[in-house]
Amino acid sequence: MVSAQAIVTDGKGNFVLDEVRIDAPQANEVLVEIRASGVCHTDFDSMSWGRPCIMGHEGAGIVLECGPGVDHVQPGDRVLLNWAIPCGECFQCRRGAENICEQKPLVPAERFRHGAAPIATSFQLGTMASHTVVPKQAVVRIDVEIPFSSAAILGCGVMTGFGSLVNAAKVEKGCSVVVLGCGGVGLSVVQGAVHACAGTIIAVDLKPNRLALARQFGATHTIQAQPDDRGLLRAAQQVRALTERGADYAFECTAVPALGASPLAMVRNGGTAVAVSGIEEVVPVDMQLFEWDKRYINPLYGQCRPFIDFPVLLSLYRQRRLKLDEMVTRTYPLSGLAEAFEDMRRGVNAKGVLLP
């Protein structure tokens, strides 16, 4: 059994840094010492899920111990963690849709103890901790020189943004792309557009500092949105002025429910709108936005295939074709989560990372 420090939420809006006890890994499981854990809006939302859990779902660290049946990593390996854990055998996995696996492997909550009670881990990972035990399919070996803080953010935000453009939308060379919201996910969409050789990359955000980052990451144009621009319709007019008829693709990365349909206003007739941020609310939609053969897709996690996509992303980082170090604006100790959340809320960071 391992004694670990972990950030635990009660599911009612509160969290505490406290001791948890973790059983040794069993068959097909891996014990990981966490060296970095990304901070994102989903982590904040997890405090209101109505159940206690160890927080965190973006992580990287070092393998300490492997259970029987684990042969792709060994103790001492540097690894990153993946939250959409594929079983490899179900209907969805067999057809290549590993991100929507129907039999996701897990380590039972009874193997983690907070006080006398068992406790679940967020997304079967619980990365806001000094240690965790995860299914073997959640672990991808890192084979390049990269800081743990940069590797950790691959596990959700970067994969979601980059994959939504490359895997799901399949943007082609020369196309025009609009990115709504330039936090970590939006900047990853921008980088995906650069990788796909998009001709025009338009970044839209309220904050000048984020638009400056978007330029640094590859945006060719920026539009500063206004708080009173309902549905970003005025911004859409600026997009049309830049692209003649509207963009070929538009990606919503704001997580603002009122902007769920906004990418439809940005694209040309026959264009594609992509919901990236994962809004999970009932949103009223003007159906006229769908007219003229426009498409709207809602991919999960950039259609991630962890053992295919993460080696590609790591290779792009090694070739200096994927900016990750530059995306980590600030790091914090585990005790600094409240400050990290506040910086995230104020839009100060592209990405904040906890260093246990």
N, C-alpha and C positions, 0 to 999 in steps of 0.2 A: 504494500500500500504506500502511496506517495502523499505527502502533505504538501499542499499547494496554496498559493495566494491567488484569489480570484475575485472578480467583480460580480456580485450576485444581485439580481433584481428580484423584488417581491411580486412583480407583475402589476403593481398598483402605482407605478410612477416613481418608485424609490430604488436606490441601489446602495450597496455597501461593499467595501473592500474587506474581505474576510478569509479565514482559512477554510479550505475544503479538503476532503480526503478522497483519493482516487485509487481504485483497485488497479493492480498490475494488468497489463494487456493479456487478453485471452486469444484464442485462435482467430486469425485474420484481423488482428488489431495492432495498433502502433501507439506507443507512448512517446509524446513529443514535448520537449522543453521549448516553450514559446519564447521567441526573441523579439517579435514585433506583431502588433495587432492593429489593423486599420480601424478607423472610426467613421461611421457613415450614418445616414438618416435611419436606416433600418435598425441599427443598434439603439438609437433613441426610441424608435417605435416599440422595440421589444420590451421596454419598461411598462408598456400598457397592454400587454397581451393577456393579462389576467392569471398568469401562472409564474411561479418562481423559476429562474434559470440562471446558469452561468452565461454571462453576456459575451458577445463577440463572434464574428463569422468570417473575418479576413485575418489570416495568420501565416506566419512563417517561423521556422525554428529548426531544432536539431533532434533527430531520432535518438532516443535513449534506450528503448527496448522494443523488440518485435515479438508478437505471439506466433505460434505455429501457423504455417500457411502463408507467411509474408516473405516473398522472395525478391521484390523489386526495390526494396530499400533495406538498409541495415544500420545498426547503431553507429552514430557519428555522421550519418548523411545529413546534409542541409536540405530542407524540404519546404514546400509551400502547401497550404491546405485549400481544399476545394469544397464548397458547401453543397453543391448539387451532386451528391455522391451517387455514382451509377453502380447498379448491381452487375451489369454486363450480360444479363440473361433474360430479362423481361421483354415483352413485346416492343416497348419503346427503345430500349437499349439495342435490341437486335436490328432495328431499322435505322440506327444511328442517332436517335434522339435521346442521348444520354442525359441531357439536362432535365428531361421530364420523366425520369425513371419511375416505374410504378412500384418497385420493391426496394426502395432506398435503404441501404444497410445502415445500422445504427448500433451504438453502444447503449444498453439500457440505463435509465436514470438511476437504478439501484446501485450501479457501480460508482456513482459519485455521491458523496455525503457532505451536506452542510449542516453541522450540528448532528442531530440524531436522524435527520430526515434525508431521504434521497432527493436529488435535484437534477433536472434535465440540463442539457447544454444547448445553447442557441444554435439552430441549424445543424445539430449533431456535432458541433465543433467546440464551442465555448472557448474562443481564443483570447478573451480578455482575462488571462490567467497566466501563472508561471508555467503550468503544465496542463496537458489534456491527453485523453486517450480517444482515438478515433478509428473508424473502420479503415482498412488498408487502402480502399479505393479513394479515400479522401486525401491521400498523400502522394504528391508528385515530387520527385527528386530534382533538386536544383543543380545543374551542371555548368553554371557560369559564375563568374565573380560578380556578386551583386549584394548590396546591403540588405539586411533582413527587412528593414523598413520599406524598401522599394519592392522587394519580392512579395511582401504581405498584401500590398494593394492590388496585385494581379488577381488575387483570389475572389474578388467580387467586382469592384468598381471598374477596373481597367478591362477585365474580360467582358463585362456587361456592355460597356460602350463600344469597344473595338469590335467585339463579336456581333453586335447588333448591326453594324455597318457591313462588316466583311462576310460573316456567315449567313445572317438572316436577310438583309436587304440586297446583298451582293452588288454593291455599287460598282459601276464600271468606269473605266478610264475616261476622263473628260467630262463626266457628269457634274451637275451642280448640286450642292449639299447645303442645307441649313441646319444649324445646331441650336436648339433652344435651351439655354441654361449651360453655363460654363464652369460648373464644379468639376470634381474628379471624373464623373461619368461623362459629362459633356466634352471635357478635354480629351478623353479617350476616344470618343466618336470623332473628334477633329483629327486625332492621330490616325484613326482607321481610314479617314478620308484621304489623308496624305499618303498612306500606304497604298490605297486603291488608285492613286493618281487622279483624284477628282480635279476637275478644272477650276471650279469656283467653290470656296468653302466659306460660308457666311455664318458668323457666330452672333448670337443674340443674347443679351443679358442686361439686367438692371445696373450692374456694378461695373464701373470703369476698370477696376483692378482685375476683374475676371476677363474682361474683354482684352486687356493687355496681355494676360496669360494666353488667351486663345490665339492671339497673333504670334506669340512666342512658340506655340505648339503647332502652328501651321495654317491658321485661318487667313484667307486672302482678304476678307472684308469683315467689318464688325458693325453691328447696329445696337445702340444703347436703347433698350426698351424703356417705356415710361409706365409708372405704377397705375396710371388711369387708362391705359390702353387695353380695353376689355377684349379678351381673346387674342390680343396682339394683332389686331386687324390693321392698325396703322403701320406696325412693323412689317406686316405682310405686303403692304403697298410698296415699302422700300425694297423688299425682296424682289418684287416684280420689276421694279425699276432697274435693279441690278442684273436680272436674269432674263428680261424681256417678257416672259410669259409665266414666270413662277419657277421654282426649283424642281429638279427631277426627284429629289428626296429631301425630307425634313424629319428631324429626330427630336422628340420631346424628352428632355432630360431635367426638367425642373421639379418633378414630384409635386407640382401644384395642381390640385384637381380641376380648378377653373381653366387650366391651360391644356387639359387632356386632348381636346379636339384641335388645338391651335396649329399643329403641323399640317393639318388638312388645308388650312388657309394659305399656307406657304407654298404648296406644290402646284405645278401646272396641271392641266387636264391630262389624265393618264399617269400622273405622278404617284409616288408612294410616300405615305406618312408612317412613321415608326414610333410606337410608344416604347420608350426605353426605361423610364423611371419606375414603372410598376405601380401606377396609381390603382388603389383598391377601394374605390368609392363609386357610388352612383353619380354619374356626371351627365347633366343635360347636354344634348348635342343638336345643333342645327343641321338637319339632314341634308340641307342644300350644299353643305361643305363636301359631301360625298359625290356630288354630281360630276358628270363628265369623266367617268371611268377612273376615278381616284381610288387607290387602295390604302387600307389602314391595317398594319400588322402589329402584333403585340408579342414579340419574342421574349422568352424567359432566359435571362442570364447569357445573352448573346449566343444562344444555342451551343453552349460550351460542351466540348468533348475533351475532358481534362488531359488525357494522355496524348492527345493530338495537338490541342491548342496551346497549352502552357509551354511545351518545348519550343513551339514556333515563337511565342511572345518572348521567351527568354533569349532565343537566338536573335530576334530583332533588337533586343536590348543590348546584347553583346556587340552587334554591328552598329550601335549608336543610331538605330532607326526607330527606336521607341524610347521616349523620354519618361523615365520613372523617377529618378532621383529629383528631377526638377519639379515633379508633382507633389512631393512630400514637403509641404510648407513648414511644418513644425512637428516636433516629437514631444511626448509627455511621458512621465512615469505613470504606472497604474493609478496612483493616487490623484492624478491630474485629469481624470475623465470629465469631471464637471466643467473644467476650463476648456477642455477639448470640445465638448458639446456646445458651449457658449461661443467659441470661435467658429464652429461650424454653422451655428444659427445666424451669426452676423456675417457670414460669407467671407471671413478673413482668410481661411485656408482653401487651397485647392484640395489638399488632403492632409488630415492630421493622423498621426500614428502613435499608439502607446508602445512603450518599450518596457516590458516587465523586468 
